[in-house]
Amino acid sequence: MDDTKRRALQAEIDALLAEHQGDARAAIAALLHDIAVLASDAESRTSRGFVRGRFAEPKRRKGLSGTSGG
């Protein structure tokens, strides 16, 4: 990372900490919340047809498929 990018990143970190009155835990919690919101938004906006077959389907556990007789 070059010096300009490093300084810009440090300025963003300083601004985030200032926004949370220097509380690093609060800043991290806010970042984690923002990541979760972005992931949820991306998930809801992604076309199922577009990603079909690109990712492995999660394995289903017995008895959770909604059918009887398992």
N, C-alpha and C positions, 0 to 999 in steps of 0.2 A: 504494500500500500504506500503510495507516495505521500509526501508531507502535506500537500494540499488536502487530499482526501482524509488523511489522519486528523488534521485540524478541523475539518468540517464534521467529522464523526464526533470528535471531542466536544464541539460546540452543541451538537444535537443531544449528546449525553448530558451536558451541563444544563441545557434548557429543560430537558425532561426532569432532571433532579430538582431544578428550581421550581418547576410546575408542582412538584410534590413536596415542597419545603425541605428538600434534602433527604427525605425518607426513601432510601433505596428499596425497601420492601414494597412500599406503595407504588413506586415507579415500575418495579418488576411486575407487580400485580396488574397494573394498568396495561403494560405491554402484553402480558399473557391474555388478558381480557380482549384486547384489540386483535390479537392473533386468532383467538377463538371466533370472534365475530367475523373476521375476514374469511376464515376457513368455512364457517357455516354459510356465509353469503356465496362463496365460490361453489360450495356443494349444491346449494339450491339453484344456482344459475347454470350448472353444467348439464348439458344435454345427455340423457342416458344413452341415446342412440350413438352419440359421438364417442363415448368412452366404452361402449359395449365391447367386450373382448380384449380391451387394453389392460385391464387389471384383473387379478384373480378374484373370483367370488369368494366371500368369506364362507368357511365351512359351517354348516348348520348342525347344531347338536340335536340328538334324538329327542323327540317329543316337543320340539319347538316349531315344527313346520306347519302346525295348524291342522294337520290331518289326524284322524283317529287310528288306533290300532298299532301304535309304535311300540 
